[in-house]
Amino acid sequence: MILKREIVVIAENNNQDQLYTWIEENRDKLKFVSDDEGCGCCVSIFRIEGEESILATFPEEIL
């Protein structure tokens, strides 16, 4: 059975590049990626949904 879940990611500007890179590398494997709900200049907030195995690759230092 493939598990799916949603995570909410809040990244401050020291982690934003890493966040955007991970999203772009995995976008086609994810079920849903929200628009950036943060201001975008110093805080990025995304709701991301996908298979457990893909979300498990998310950089721990951002979570």
C-alpha positions in Angstrom: 0.0 0.0 0.0 1.3 3.5 -0.9 0.8 6.0 1.8 0.1 9.6 0.9 0.4 12.6 3.2 0.5 16.4 3.2 3.2 18.5 4.8 3.2 22.2 5.4 6.6 23.8 4.9 7.7 27.1 6.3 11.1 28.2 5.1 12.9 31.4 6.0 15.2 33.0 3.5 18.3 31.0 4.6 16.4 27.8 3.4 14.4 29.1 0.5 16.8 28.1 -2.3 17.0 24.6 -1.0 13.2 24.4 -0.7 12.6 25.7 -4.3 15.3 23.3 -5.6 13.6 20.3 -3.9 10.1 21.3 -5.2 11.4 21.7 -8.8 13.3 18.3 -8.7 10.2 16.5 -7.4 7.2 18.5 -8.8 6.2 15.8 -11.4 6.2 13.2 -8.6 4.0 15.2 -6.2 0.3 15.1 -6.2 -0.1 18.8 -5.1 2.1 21.8 -4.5 0.3 25.0 -3.4 1.3 28.5 -4.5 3.8 30.1 -2.1 1.5 31.4 0.7 4.3 33.4 2.4 5.5 36.8 1.5 8.2 35.2 -0.7 10.9 37.7 0.2 11.8 36.3 3.7 9.3 33.5 4.3 7.9 30.8 1.9 5.0 28.6 2.9 3.9 25.6 0.8 1.4 22.9 1.3 2.8 19.8 -0.4 1.0 16.4 -0.9 2.6 13.2 -2.2 3.6 9.7 -1.6 5.4 9.0 1.7 8.5 7.8 -0.2 8.9 11.1 -2.0 8.1 13.3 1.0 10.7 11.3 3.0 13.4 12.9 0.8 12.5 16.4 1.9 15.5 18.1 3.6 15.2 17.6 7.3 16.8 21.0 8.1 13.8 22.7 6.5 11.1 20.8 8.3 
